[in-house]
Amino acid sequence: MSKKIKDWQGNTYVKKKPFYKKVWFWLLILIVIIVAAAMGQGGKSDNSANTAKKSGTEQVAKDKSNKSSSKINQANFDKIQISESTGTSKEEVEKLFGKKPSTTSTQTIQGTQADAEVWSGGILGSTVTISFVNNHAVAKAITGMPSGKKVTSAQFNAISNGMSKDAVKQKLGKPFGMSYSALAGQSSETWQYSGKGSLGSNLTITFTNGVVSGKSQTGLK
């Protein structure tokens, strides 16, 4: 309530309360505090969202990196065409595997010198070797693929010439390695299996026109 006072001349005045003692002033202060707190919380939420977004982006980049390293697999291996005239080019193969080869060398295939490039480091430690003549893939090989149980000498004896690839796979399962070549008008395909027996025991089967044309083994029991 306002207080009345008189000056020395007898005039009457109404003395007002200071603004900082009025209710509206403290209500305004309270509103400012509430708004400031809300804005601060909003900023924290935005920062959390940005952090989560950044984390998600980093995870995507990591996933892409892992995906790139896993390009050394049979799916991409199967895409490579082998032929002296129409085989996949070096550039296309390098794009397919997503990086430069681990090693390069030269080799002789059926009397013809070829450039060989090797990619390694797939998810299961697989290795892919591609040979080129005049910039065309003429031979390819892959090892380190998931395979079935180790084969025995009895299983080796059960494989005979003329047997189809499907029949071989039914008896032995999937091979851990495969190779193909097409050069000088001749083509061949081989499958490799690990065997039961001494260290390094294995079985190799050769196919011609889709059927078994030869086999060999080392250290099987």
N, C-alpha and C positions, 0 to 999 in steps of 0.2 A: 504494500500500500504506500502511495506517495506521501511524503512529509512536507507540511507547509511551514515556511519560515518568513520572518520579517526583517527587512534591512534597517539601517539606521534612520532612514527617512520615513519609516512606517509602512513601506510598500510590502505587500504579501506575495510571496513566490511559492511555487510548488517544486520541491526538490525531487528530481527523477533518480531512479536507481541506475547505477552504472550498467552498461550493456552486458558486461560479463557476469552480472548477477541475475540476468533475466533468463527465463526458462527456454525461450526460443533459441538463445545462443548455444546452450548446452545440447539441445536437440540437434542443432546443425552440426556441432562437433561430433555427436554420436553417429549421425548419418555419414559424415566424411570418413570416420573410422571404419564403419561397416563396408562402405564402397571400396576403400583402399584394401581392406582384407580380402574382399571378393576378387578384386583385380589381381592381387598377389597369388591367390589360389588358382586363378585362371591361367596365370603365367606358368605356374608349376605344372598344370595339366598339359599346357602346350609343350613345355619342355619334355614331359614324359612321353607325349605322343611323338615328338620329334626323335627322342631317343629310341623309342620302339621302332619307328620307321627306319631310322638309320641302322639299327640292329638287324631289321628284316632285310634291308638292302645288302648289308654285309653278308648275311647268310645266303642270299640268292647268289652273290658273287662267288662265295665259297662253293656252293652247289655246282655252279657253272664250271668252276675250276676242276672239281672232282669229276664232273661229267666229261670234261675235255680229256682228262687223263685216262678215262675208261674207253676212249675211242678205239683202243687197241683190243679188238674183240673179233669174234667170228662173224658177227653181223656185217661189219665193215669189210672184213676179209672176203666174204662171199660176194661183195659188190664189185670186186676187182675182176675184170675180164682179161684173159690171157690169149694173146694172138700176136703174131709178128706184124700184122698189118692193122689190126683194129684193137689191140690191147690197150688197157687203160694207161694214160700218160703219167710221167713222173709227177707233173704238177697236180694232176687230179688225185693221185695216190697220196701225196703229201697233204693236200687239203682234207682228204678223207680221214687221215689219222691225226690231223690237228697240230702236227709239229714236224720238225725236221727229223730225219732218221738218226738213230743212236750211233750207228756205224755204217760205213760204206766200203765196198770192196769190188773186185772183179772176179769172175768165175767162168769156167768153161762148161757149157751145157750142150751136149751132143755135138761137140767140135766147134761150137760158136762161142766167142767171148761175150759175156754179158756183164752189165753193171748191177751189182747187188746192193740193196739198201735194207737195213734192219731197224725195226721199231720194237722197243721193249718197254715194259713197265705197266702192262695192263693190270686190271683189278686182281686177277689171279696169277700175276707174274708171267702172262703170256708174251710170246715173241713172234713177230711177223717178219718174214723175209720176202722181198719182191725183187725179181731180176728183170732187167730191161735190155732190149736190143733196139737201137734206133728210136729210143724214147717210148717204146711200147712194152708193157708188161708181158713177158713170155713164160714166167714161172712164178709161183707163189707158194709159201709154206707157212704154217702156223703151229706153234707148240704151246704147251701149258694150258690146254683146254680142260674143262671138267670131264673126267672119264669114269668108267665103271671100275669094277674090281680088277686086280692084276690077273693076267691070263696064265694058264698053265700049259705044259707040254701036251697034255691031252686035248686041250682046246685047239692048240696049234695043229695037231694031227687031224682034227675034225674039219679043217679048212681045206678045200680042194679047188683046183682050177675050174673055171666056168661058174663058180658060185657068185651070186649077185651081191651087190653092196648091202642091200637090205638083209639078206640072209646072214652075211657076216656080222652085221650090227646086232642081229637077234642073238647070235651065239656069243659074241664078245663084248657087246655094248659099244659105247662111244669111244673113239680113239682119243688119245691126248695130243696127237699131232697129225697133220695132214699136209700133203704137198701135191702140186699140180704143175705140169709143164707142157708147153705146146711150141715146138720149134722144129724147123727143117721138115715140116710135114708129118711129124710124129708127136703124139701126145701120150702122157702117162699120168697116173695118179697113185699115190701111196698113202697108207694109213699106218700109224705107229701106236703100239700099245706097250705099256710097261708090264713086266712079267714077274711071276713068282719064281724065286730062285736066287742066284748070286746077285751081288750088287751090280746094277746096270743092266740086268736081264731085260730083254725086250722082244717084241714081235713086229715084223714089218710085212705088210701085204701090198702087192702091186696089182692094180686094175688096168685093164685095157678094154676100151669100149664098154665100160660099166660092169665087167665081170673079172673075177680073179684070174690073173695070168702068172702069178708067182708069189712066193712067200719065203721069209727067212726068219731065223730066231737066234738069240744069243743068251745062253745061260738059263734057259727055262727048266723047270722041274715039273 
